[in-house]
Amino acid sequence: MSDIEIEQRLEEVNKELFNLRIQKSTAQIEQPLRLRHLRREIARMNTIASERLIAARSQEGLTS
């Protein structure tokens, strides 16, 4: 995935997580494990984004 695709997916997942949290608070949630999956997906995407940022900075340092 490109950086832009990761950002877009991250936004979608955060919205879905918010909606599921609302459902959980009102006891209307159908898939409680979905919360865990979304949190882990967010963590993975954040990790990938930070790894790419670190790699870009190290490449920038090598070329400067």
HUDA-V638071 format. One line per field, one symbol per residue. burial: # if it has 24 or more other ideal C-beta (glycine too) atoms within 12 Angstrom, else .. Layout:
burial = ???
This chain:
burial = .....#...#..#...#..#..............#..#...#..#...................
